[in-house]
């Protein structure tokens, strides 16, 4: 199975052994960050540092000043890697080690953008803004994301891209010092907390026959038992319908689905126009349309008619993996199973061989490994052993 490992440019720059070490794992490709959100990352093998703090969402290359001239929303440049073009420098070293390089582009996840432009944010039913989550219904946000996708995806030497967060972001963030676990929310409540009530979404709901104020009140009422701790967390569309009712659930999903699908169509078209033929475009995705976050909810038939394939979250047990892979089985397109291989982040590199074989039996044709730069030496040894037995 063709396998790609995720990396940040700072995992490679300043470490002359990094590219060869990744190649020795048995992977054929690296998915290298070109546009990424804020993070604090461990670099356990780098000779020059152990922690990199990316203070805000940024592009890891010099953005085209002409492309962004006069635009209110534009990408932020990085300052934490000592390089004029971190992506290009890292990509060159990886290619020299015989690795194919694809870009890794995070789109609708940007806390600095929301802090500086509050009108771009998702606004929940209580009126709280989510600065990390740009509302993809807004025309300005959509234009920004589409332009960013084309620029960040098509970097010199890259043969493809993977677009993360190309859709709705919501309540869950994994933000630094999050304090949101006091009440256990199932993914149905997460969906309700992710519904946006900004002016654009209010207009969208009205276009689907809903009264936006009435919908917001219904969402708040549906969440009251959750805050009171009554019952077990609801999951899936059935759980959303139990909380909100079938009619309102259907209307919100239709509005949000339309917005996400058209953004994905525009972003992929922009990347292909910038790249030309033969450039692979994959989306990080989840087959449940209500899901938000890095792996955006999609309709499998639609997304595989737009992109060349999907990268799906496959860490966990067999049942969860089958639920993610099943809706894509038998459809044309790249199906890449994404596994965390960092034990300290919930990954299981020790079972990678078995889990990858299980994913393959349910239609996965490629593997993605998160994350070669973050993993410990024992984790990487387990990965190399598993890939050697899987035949790469």
N, C-alpha and C positions, 0 to 999 in steps of 0.2 A: 504494500500500500504506500502510495506517495505520502510523505510525512513532512510537515512544516512545524518549526518551533517559533514561538513568538519571542521577540527581543526588542529592547530599547536601544537606540544608538549609543547611549552611555554605557551599555554593557560591553561594547566593542571598542569605542574610542579610548585610546590610552592603554589598552590591554593587547599586546602583540600576539597573545596566545588564544584570544577569544574565538576568532573565526575558526581556527583549526579544531578547537575544543568542541564547538558546536557541530562541525562537519563529522567529527569522530563519533558523535552520537548515532550516526546512521540516518540522519534526516537528509532530504534532498533540497529543502527550501527553508528560507527564513521569512517570516512575516514581520517586517520591521516597522516600528512606529514612525509615522510621518506627521501625524496630528494626534495629540493625546491630551487627556484631561489632567488635572492636578493630581499628584501622587507623591508618596514618600516610599522609595524603593530601596531594598537591600541589594547590594552588589557583593556577594560573599567571596568572589574570587578575584575581584579587580585589584591590581597592584597599587592603585593610587587612591582609592576611596572605598568606603563600606556602605555609605548612605548617599543617595541622590534625592534631593527634595525639589520636585517640579512644582513651583509655587502656584502656578495657574495653568489653565488649559492653554496650549500653545502649539504652533507648528514648529517642526524640527528641521526646518530648512528656511532659507531667506524668501519670504513671500514676494510675489511680483508686484512692485509698487504701482505699475501702470494698471494692472488688473483691478486693484483695490482703490485707486484714486477716487476721491470724492464719496466713498461709501461710508455710511454711518456705522454699519456693522462690518468688522474686518477681523482677521485672525491676529492673535497676539504672538509676538516673537519670544523665543526662549532666551534665558540668560544663564542657565545652570550647566551647560555643556560648553567647554572651551573649544569651540569650533565655529567657523563661519557657516558651515553647512553640515550639521551633525548627520543627517540622513545620508547624504552623498558620501561622506567619509566612511561611515560604517558600511554602507552598501558596497563600496569599492573593496573593502577588506573581505567582506563575506563572499563576493563574487570571485575574488582571487583564490579563495579556498574551495571553489567549485560549487558554491551554493547558489541556487536560483533565489532572487530577491523579489518579494511582493510587498507592497505598501500596506500598512495598517492604519486606517483612518477612522478616528472617533469623531462623530458629527454632533448630534444633539445632546451634548453633555459638556457644560461650560459654565462654571460658577462665576468666573470673572465677568463674562458677558452679562449674566443676569444681575450681578451686583452693580455694574456700570449702566445697564439699560434695563431697569425694572419692568418696563412695558413689554419686554420680550419673554417674560417668564410664564410658566404654567401657574395658574391660580386655582387653588382648590375650592371646595364648596363652602369653606369657612372664611374665604378671603385671604388665606395665607399664600404668599408667593414662594415658589421653589426656584431660587436663583440658579441652581445647578441644571435646571430643566428648561431649555428654550421651548416655547410653544410652537410646534411645527405648523399650526394653522395660520400663523401670521405671514403676510406676504414678504416682509423684510427678512424674517428668519429663514423662510424657504429660499429666497434668493441668495442669502449668505451661505446656507448649507450646500446648496447646489454648486455654487462657485467654489467653495472650499473643497467639496468632493473632487471636482475636476482637477484643481491645482494640486492638492495633497496626494491624490492617487497616482497621478502621472508624473513620477519623478524619474530622473535619468537612471537607466539600468534596470528599472522595475518591469517585470513581465506580467504583472497583475496587481489586483488590490483586494483588500477585504474591508468592507464598510461596516463599522460597528455603530450602534445607536442611530441607525438610519430609520428613524420612526419616533414614536412617542417615548419620552422619558417620564418618570413619575415620582412617586413618593420615596421608594427605596433608592438610596444613594450610596451607602457605605462611605459616608463623609467622615473626615477626621473628627474624632470625639463625638460620634453619633450617640445620642441618648434617646433612642426611639423604641427600645425593647420592653418598656414597662408594660405594654399591653400586647398580647400576642395577636398579630393580624394574619389571617389567612390571605391567600391571593385574591379572594373576592373583595375583602375590605381594602386590600392594597389597590385594587382597581378603582374602587370608589374614591379613595384618597388621591388617586392619580387623575381623576376627571378634571378637566380644565374649565374654568369659567371666566377666562379673559374675554374681552370684547369680541374677538374673532370667533371664539368657540361659542359664545352666547348667540351670535348671529347664525352660526352653523347649526346649533340645536334648533333654533327657531325655524330654519329651513327644513328641518326634519319633523316639524309639527309639534315641537316641544316648547313649553314656556320655560325659559332659562331659570327664572327665579323659583318656579315651582319644582324644577328638577333639582336645583341646589337644596331646596328645603327637603325634598324626598331623600336625597343623599344623606343629609345630616340626620334625618329621622332613622334611616336604615342603619346608620353607624352607632346610634345610641346604645343598642344592646351590646355592641362590640366594646364600647368604652366601659360599660357596666360589667363586663366579664361574663356575660351570659352565654352559655353554650360553647361548643367547640368551633374553632375557626373554619369558615366556609371556604371551599375551593372550587375552581373551575367556573365555567359559565353557569352551570346549575346553581352554584353557590351565589353568584352575583344575582341571578334571578330570584333566589330565595330572599336575599336582602332587599333588592330594589324593585323586583317585579319584572315579569317577562317583557312587557311593552317598553318600559323605560330602558331596560338592558339592551333590547334590540335596537332602539333608536340611537343610543349612545355609541354602540358598536358600529352601526352603519356610518355615522358621521366620522368617527375616529378612523375607521377602516378606509374610508374614501380619502381622508387627508393623508394617511400614511402611505397608501398605495400610490397616490399621485406624486408625493415627495420621492418615493423610491424610483418611480419611473423617470422623474426629472433628473435625479442624481445619477442614476446609471447612464442615462442618455448623455449627460454632460461629460461623464468620464469617458465614455466610448468616443464621443466627438473629439475630445482632447487627445486620446491615445491612439486612435486608429484601429485597424483590424488586428485580431490575435491577442488582444489584451484581455485577460480574464478578470471578471468582476464577480465577487462573491459577497453575500450579506450575512452578517451574524444574525441569527433568527431563531424564533420559537414558533411552533405550529399553532399555538393558542393565540388567537387574535387579540385577546384582552391583555396580553403580557406587555410590560413596559421595561425599559432599561437597555442594557448593552445588547441583549438578544431580543430584538423587537418582535412583537407578535405579527405574524403574517398569515396570509392565505397561501398554502403550499402551491396550488395550481397557478395562482397569479404570479407569485414571486419567481417561480421557475420559468415563466414566460418573459420575465423582465431581465433577470440576472442569469449568470452562467451556473449558479449554484448557491448553496448555503453552507454556513458553518454553524453547527448545532451543539448546544451544551450537553455533554454526555457523561460527565462525572456523576457518580452515584450508583445506585443499584440497577439491576436488570430492568425492573418494571418502569422506572423513570426513564431509562434510556430507550426502551421500546416505545414509550408514549411520545417521545420526541421524534424518533426516527420513523415510526410507523406511518404517519400521514404523508411522508415523502417517498415511501417505498414504491418502486416501480416507475417512478417519474424520471424523465430525462433531465440530466444536469448533474453537476458535481455535488456530492453529499459528503461533507467533511465532518467527522466526529471529533469534537473538541474535548480533550481531557486535561484537567489540572494534574500536573506531575509534581506539585509542591506539597509535600506531606503536611507542612505546617499551615497550609491554606486549604486543607480539606481534600487534597489530592491523594491518589493511591498509585504511585508509580510501581509498587510491588505487584499490583494486579493488572498492569497495563496490557500485558500480552493477552491475558484472558478477556479483559474488557474490550480490547480492540477487536478481537476475534468475534465477540458477541455483537459488537456494533456492525462489523462486516456482514454478519449473518442476517442483519436487518437492513442491509442496503448501503451502508457507508462504504465509500470507495477510497477515502483519504482520511488521514489523521491530522489533527492539530494538537500541539503540546503547549500548554500554558504553565510555566514560562521558563525557558532555558536560562535566562539571566537571574531569576529569583531562586531557582532550585538549589538545594544543597548538593554537595559532592555525592553522598549516598543516593540521593534521588536521581541524579544524572547517571550514576552507574546502573541503577535499576532500569532506567530508560534505555540505555545503550544495550543492555542485555535483552530486554524485551524486543527492541527493534531488530536485533540480530536474529532472533528466533522467528520473528514475523517476516523476515526477508526485507527489512527496511520499510 
